[in-house]
């Protein structure tokens, strides 16, 4: 990442050089001018020129900020974008990027402020409206989310299709007069025992007050997802379909709906958006009679959530400062904190390192089964990792059968956690490598996290491993 930092420094030097050159010209003008009025006019013109960067220096700042963003240096990029906006409050692209960075950081007040400003600068541009809708979505204000999408061709918009597929206006408006993710239950936390931990954690839940059914946990998913046949049995309403992107670059149709309630342990969550996919076909691979659904990141987002692999349980705590303080006080042993950002509607990302390559952002996907890591092909090649083609197998993905080729990463880090000889898999293109405007090297999965209790704190955007 050194070249991004070097580019940023060069940008500052260029701007400073331009300003000093213009001030030197002012001095010469003053020395040669005889009339006081000419001197004053010359000084005013020169000071104005010094205050406004040249087109070249401005473009250099934008380019430097964009490179920092692409490298995942969001704070550094934000400082440069802020400088650009301070110099030119009508700069739409810098304003939009400040809104994007705030959304990645889950600073939703800042997100709203910057994106509303961006909309005022370009009322016809869809990107700011879509990200503003996502900010309202994260606040469970579905009516404002729907209103923010006014004028956006939701069904055809590329940003919605690729990053925010749950922004379905009909689904959002169906919650009018209701509170999405309304929590019913006593106490400060609830614990649900894993039915199994491998190949992925399974838990029993109850949907719409019915009998217990088995779901697997997958932070690579967003909303709670139901098997399509199970959803039909429940009479789940449908609000349309989107194209889902899955492992290996595969695509398949995902239908959108909602359920009245989901019960986990002693708590019940009411008014829950859902997706629908054919999941029962995966049951044999999990070694259980029937898989009926998935718990994804969006449900976790509403709690201080712990996947306690060593003790075989899922812990949900109320999402407030008191719960976080109690968690820190009660938890024992060494705790490692990893800052995170959230791209799209559920992609938790944090800094890690593959072999001896420079640090890079990695996606937290606990649903990566049978491995601890999956890397983009470009990273595999750059790191000199050998694919074991003679051990290739076929496996089930979210959108069909995949050829899975194993490999080993000798050193893999996520935050300050470092593991050796981590099993990896290659199953085709890594579709999220450049999807979000910044570089993602791959994902960290089940086998990497299994030795730890992993806690997701969405208020302060950090992941704890202990």
NORQUI-V282621 format. One record per residue. RES is the residue in one small letter. SS is DSSP state (H for helix, E for strand, - for the rest). NEAR is the number of other ideal C-beta (glycine too) atoms within 12 Angstrom. D_LAST is the distance of its C-alpha to the last C-alpha in Angstrom with 2 decimals. Layout:
BEGIN
res=(RES/RES)
ss=(SS/SS)
near=(NEAR/NEAR)
d_last=(D_LAST/D_LAST)
END
This chain:
BEGIN
res=(x/x/x/x/x/x/x/x/x/x/x/x/x/x/x/x/x/x/x/x/x/x/x/x/x/x/x/x/x/x/x/x/x/x/x/x/x/x/x/x/x/x/x/x/x/x/x/x/x/x/x/x/x/x/x/x/x/x/x/x/x/x/x/x/x/x/x/x/x/x/x/x/x/x/x/x/x/x/x/x/x/x/x/x/x/x/x/x/x/x/x/x/x/x/x/x/x/x/x/x/x/x/x/x/x/x/x/x/x/x/x/x/x/x/x/x/x/x/x/x/x/x/x/x/x/x/x/x/x/x/x/x/x/x/x/x/x/x/x/x/x/x/x/x/x/x/x/x/x/x/x/x/x/x/x/x/x/x/x/x/x/x/x/x/x/x/x/x/x/x/x/x/x/x/x/x/x/x/x/x/x/x/x/x/x/x/x/x/x/x/x/x/x/x/x/x/x/x/x/x/x/x/x/x/x/x/x/x/x/x/x/x/x/x/x/x/x/x/x/x/x/x/x/x/x/x/x/x/x/x/x/x/x/x/x/x/x/x/x/x/x/x/x/x/x/x/x/x/x/x/x/x/x/x/x/x/x/x/x/x/x/x/x/x/x/x/x/x/x/x/x/x/x/x/x/x/x/x/x/x/x/x/x/x/x/x/x/x/x/x/x/x/x/x/x/x/x/x/x/x/x/x/x/x/x/x/x/x/x/x/x/x/x/x/x/x/x/x/x/x/x/x/x/x/x/x/x/x/x/x/x/x/x/x/x/x/x/x/x/x/x/x/x/x/x/x/x/x/x/x/x/x/x/x/x/x/x/x/x/x/x/x/x/x/x/x/x/x/x/x/x/x/x/x/x/x/x/x/x/x/x/x/x/x/x/x/x/x/x/x/x/x/x/x/x/x/x/x/x/x/x/x/x/x/x/x/x/x/x/x/x/x/x/x/x/x/x/x/x/x/x/x/x/x/x/x/x/x/x/x/x/x/x/x/x/x/x/x/x/x/x/x/x/x/x/x/x/x/x/x/x/x/x/x/x/x/x/x/x/x/x/x/x/x/x/x)
ss=(-/H/H/H/H/H/H/H/H/H/H/H/H/H/H/H/H/H/H/H/H/H/H/H/H/H/H/H/H/H/H/H/-/-/-/H/H/H/H/H/H/H/H/H/H/H/H/H/H/H/H/-/-/-/H/H/H/H/H/H/H/H/H/H/H/H/H/H/H/H/-/-/-/H/H/H/H/H/H/H/H/H/H/H/H/H/H/-/-/-/-/H/H/H/H/H/H/H/H/H/H/H/H/H/-/-/-/H/H/H/H/H/H/H/H/H/H/H/H/H/H/-/-/-/-/H/H/H/H/H/H/H/H/H/H/H/H/H/-/-/-/H/H/H/H/H/H/H/-/-/-/-/-/-/-/-/-/H/H/H/H/H/H/-/-/-/-/-/H/H/H/H/H/-/-/-/-/-/-/-/-/E/E/E/-/-/-/-/E/E/E/E/E/-/-/E/-/-/-/-/-/E/E/E/E/E/E/-/-/-/-/E/E/E/E/E/E/-/-/-/-/-/-/E/E/E/E/H/H/H/H/H/H/H/-/-/-/E/E/E/E/E/E/E/E/-/H/H/H/-/E/E/E/E/E/E/E/E/E/E/E/E/E/E/-/-/E/E/E/E/E/E/E/E/E/E/E/-/-/H/H/H/H/H/H/H/-/-/-/-/-/-/E/E/E/-/H/H/H/H/H/-/-/E/E/E/E/E/-/-/-/-/E/E/E/E/E/-/-/-/H/H/H/H/H/H/H/H/H/H/-/-/-/-/-/E/E/E/E/-/E/E/E/-/-/-/E/E/E/E/E/E/E/E/-/-/-/-/-/E/E/E/E/E/-/-/-/-/-/-/-/-/E/E/E/-/H/H/H/H/H/H/H/-/-/-/-/E/E/E/E/E/E/E/E/E/E/-/-/E/E/E/E/E/E/E/E/E/E/E/E/E/E/E/-/-/E/E/E/E/E/E/E/E/E/E/-/-/-/-/-/-/-/-/-/-/-/-/-/-/-/E/E/E/-/H/H/H/H/-/-/-/E/E/E/E/E/-/-/-/-/E/E/E/E/-)
near=(24/13/16/28/20/16/28/33/21/20/34/24/18/24/31/19/20/26/25/17/19/27/23/17/21/26/17/16/24/23/13/13/19/11/12/11/11/16/20/16/17/26/23/17/21/26/19/16/23/25/18/19/29/20/12/15/30/26/20/29/41/34/26/36/41/30/30/34/36/27/32/35/34/38/23/28/38/30/25/38/38/26/28/34/30/19/23/23/18/16/29/28/30/37/38/39/39/41/41/41/39/38/45/41/31/31/28/30/17/25/36/29/22/38/38/28/27/37/30/21/24/21/16/16/24/30/34/39/37/42/47/42/43/44/37/31/43/41/26/28/25/36/24/27/39/28/21/35/37/22/19/33/17/32/19/12/26/18/30/33/27/26/32/41/38/47/45/39/31/24/37/35/21/28/32/19/11/21/19/38/35/20/32/21/22/12/17/24/32/30/25/35/19/31/27/24/29/20/29/39/38/38/40/31/39/27/37/29/17/22/16/22/38/34/44/45/49/43/40/38/41/41/43/50/46/44/32/28/21/34/32/18/20/29/16/33/24/27/30/25/24/33/23/35/31/32/40/30/24/24/23/24/22/36/32/37/36/39/42/28/28/47/31/38/27/19/31/26/39/26/29/42/45/48/45/39/40/30/38/30/21/33/24/14/24/32/18/25/14/26/38/44/48/46/49/41/39/41/41/40/36/36/38/35/41/40/43/33/29/20/21/23/28/40/39/41/37/25/28/20/15/16/29/29/18/18/34/21/11/19/27/12/13/13/25/25/26/34/28/40/37/44/38/39/37/43/36/42/39/40/33/41/32/42/32/15/28/24/25/36/44/47/45/48/41/42/41/41/36/31/37/40/46/50/45/35/25/21/33/32/18/18/29/17/34/19/24/18/13/10/18/18/20/14/27/30/34/38/24/23/20/26/22/29/30/29/36/30/42/23/23/41/32/42/32/21/32/21/30/15/17/38/32/45/40/38/41/26/24/34/32/34/28/20/25/32/33/34/33/38/44/48/45/49/38/38/34/39/45/31/23/33/31/43/39/44/34/34/29/25/28/29/42/35/38/29)
d_last=(28.76/31.25/34.23/32.95/32.56/35.98/37.58/36.40/37.90/41.12/41.35/41.32/43.93/46.15/46.16/46.96/49.74/51.34/51.49/53.05/55.65/56.71/57.14/59.29/61.55/61.92/63.27/65.82/66.99/67.51/69.52/71.84/72.38/75.38/74.98/72.50/71.70/70.77/68.50/66.72/66.39/65.08/62.43/61.30/61.11/59.18/56.69/56.11/55.57/53.12/51.11/50.87/49.18/51.18/50.41/49.20/46.82/45.49/44.90/43.17/40.74/40.06/39.60/37.18/35.14/35.15/33.99/31.07/30.11/30.51/28.17/25.44/26.19/26.50/26.74/29.33/31.21/31.29/32.96/35.65/36.26/36.61/39.20/41.08/41.22/42.33/45.18/45.98/44.74/46.21/44.07/42.73/40.38/38.56/38.39/37.04/34.32/33.26/32.93/30.96/28.47/28.14/27.47/24.78/23.13/23.84/26.16/28.60/31.29/31.61/31.62/34.51/36.42/36.37/37.04/39.87/41.36/41.09/42.84/45.59/46.14/46.33/46.85/47.45/44.25/41.78/38.44/38.08/39.06/36.55/33.58/34.87/35.02/31.37/30.51/32.47/30.85/27.37/28.97/30.45/33.88/35.35/38.94/38.39/36.51/39.58/41.94/40.19/41.01/44.73/46.69/43.94/44.88/41.66/42.70/43.50/41.18/39.07/36.18/35.90/36.28/33.59/30.99/31.84/33.44/32.56/34.95/37.76/40.33/41.70/38.31/37.43/40.82/40.53/38.07/40.79/40.87/37.49/33.95/31.58/28.32/29.81/27.53/29.29/27.74/27.10/24.14/21.09/18.95/19.50/17.62/18.94/18.54/18.27/21.73/20.35/17.18/19.30/20.79/18.94/17.66/20.82/21.50/24.84/26.23/29.72/31.63/34.57/34.60/35.24/34.02/30.51/29.71/26.84/24.77/22.10/19.18/19.49/18.25/21.05/23.40/24.43/26.31/26.33/28.51/31.11/33.05/36.50/38.42/36.18/36.75/40.49/40.43/38.88/41.37/38.79/40.71/40.43/40.67/41.07/39.11/37.30/36.59/32.96/31.54/29.55/28.23/30.87/32.68/34.13/35.39/36.33/37.46/35.01/36.75/35.69/36.10/34.75/34.14/34.95/31.74/28.50/27.28/23.68/23.25/25.19/25.36/27.78/27.63/31.18/32.89/30.46/31.45/31.11/31.73/33.53/33.35/34.64/31.57/33.18/34.16/30.53/30.52/31.62/28.86/26.30/28.35/29.18/32.51/31.82/29.27/30.42/27.91/24.70/22.18/21.36/19.81/22.65/22.01/18.31/19.71/21.43/18.43/15.03/13.62/10.56/10.80/9.26/10.26/9.89/11.92/14.03/14.32/14.58/14.28/16.57/17.03/19.98/19.68/20.62/19.78/19.90/17.18/14.84/15.85/15.45/11.91/11.05/13.33/12.33/8.56/8.18/6.67/5.76/4.55/6.30/8.96/11.27/14.69/16.25/19.80/21.38/24.51/27.09/26.25/22.69/21.60/18.20/18.25/16.34/17.21/16.69/19.03/21.00/22.50/24.34/25.31/24.79/21.66/21.95/20.63/18.92/18.89/15.87/17.63/15.72/19.30/20.04/21.08/21.65/19.94/16.92/19.06/22.45/24.30/27.52/30.50/31.21/27.87/28.45/31.87/30.92/28.25/30.78/28.69/30.95/31.18/32.00/34.84/36.12/33.03/33.30/33.10/33.74/31.16/31.08/29.87/30.08/33.66/34.99/34.88/33.27/33.79/30.43/30.41/27.52/26.50/23.89/21.97/21.76/19.20/16.93/14.59/12.76/12.29/11.35/9.59/12.61/13.71/17.28/19.90/18.29/20.82/22.38/25.23/28.16/30.05/32.19/32.04/28.86/30.51/28.09/28.44/30.74/31.08/29.51/31.43/28.59/27.46/24.65/24.17/22.54/19.61/16.21/16.06/15.11/14.95/12.62/9.91/10.72/8.47/5.29/5.37/6.83/8.69/12.00/13.89/17.40/19.10/17.58/16.74/13.15/10.07/6.58/3.79/0.00)
END
